[in-house]
Amino acid sequence: MDCRLKRSEDFDKVFKKGTRVFSNNLTLIYFAAGTMKVGYAVGKKHGSSVKRNRIKRLLREAFRSFLPCVKDGFFFVFIPKVKEDYSLAEFKNSMQYMLKKAGLFNDEKNRTAPH
């Protein structure tokens, strides 16, 4: 299953009509849709293409650990905040906080990331 948000129309829809949730490291924008798709918006302010691609790889890996316990039927866009260094643990903690705050987990027992 390919759950990547690719089309610019979908990104525009999420940015215009989506609900925003903030944390120290990330901003989550989500929008109710028919299927689950995830996109990552990493701008040129973050540095070279090598650094931007590394950030996207870390974000994809962090969200992959939450994939089984997140509600289906939403478009998600994660936007990292500009900082010097990024880590997988920080992204996982931020995602868990934001998904919990937005009520996007399937049920109460799956609120922690599987290891």
Secondary structure, DSSP 4 states (H G I P E B T S, - for coil): ---B---HHHHHHHHHH-EEEE-SSEEEEEEE-SS-EEEE---GGG-SHHHHHHHHHHHHHHHHHHGGGBPSSEEEEEEEPP-S---HHHHHHHHHHHHHHHT-BSSGGG-S---
